[in-house]
Amino acid sequence: MDREQTEFRLSLLDAQLAAAERAQEVTALMLAAADMQAVAELLGTSEAGSRMVLDTQWWRLTKEAREHLADEAERLRHELRTL
């Protein structure tokens, strides 16, 4: 993966992790029929990040899944530092 792809993947993981940390707020926003832009604004992410959040399956909110996402994000951060 090149630097641009790694940064993009990391931005998606960060969006998912932010959504998991604020799951109740994201859920309330989704139930209020907000659009992707509202989710992006709530989480401070891009449209791609908000789409990733809205497409996230519920099992990704489990503790084990969140730990896996955090581990992958940390691995990508390390990879970016070495590029």
N, C-alpha and C positions, 0 to 999 in steps of 0.2 A: 504494500500500500504506500502511495506517495504521501507527501506532507499534506496536501490539500484534502485528499481522501481521509487521512487520519484525523485531521481537524474537523472535518464534516461529521465523521462517525462519533467523535468525542462530543461534539455539540448535541448530537441526538441522544447519546447516553446521558449527558448532563440534563437534558430536558426531561428524560424519563425519571431520573433520580429526583429532580426538583418536583415533578408531579407526584411521585411516591411520597415525598416528605409533606406535600400539601394536598394529599388525596381528597380530603373532605372539601377543601375549597374548590378544587378542580371539578369534583363531582357536582357540587352545587352549581357551579358555573355552567357545566354541560346540561344539567337539568333545566336551567333557566333559558335554554335554547340559544346560548351564546355561540358565536362563530369562532373559527380558528384564530382570528385576530385577537379576540378577547382572551383566549387561553395563552397565546403568545405574550400578550401584555402582562397577564397575571404572573407568568413564570419568567419573564424577561428572556424569551427565546425567539427563534426565527419561526417563519411559517412552517418550514420543514420540521422544526422541533415540535411545534404544536400539533402538526399532523401525526407525528410519531406518537405523541401523548394520546391523542384521540383514537389512534389505531391500536393502542396498547391493550392486550388482553388482561383480564383481571388477575390471572395467576402471576403476572409480573409484579404485582404489589406485595407478594409474599416476602417474608424476611429473607429466605434463601435466594430468591430471584433478585432482590435488591442488592444483596451482598455480591452476587455474581456480576451485576451491572457495575457496581462500585469497583470491583476488582478489575474488570475490563477497562473502565475509565482510567484507573490509576496506571494500568499497563500502557495505555495509549499516551498518557501524559509523559511517562518515562520515555516512550519511543520518540515522542516529539522533541524531548530535550536532547536526544542523541542524534537527531537528524541534522 
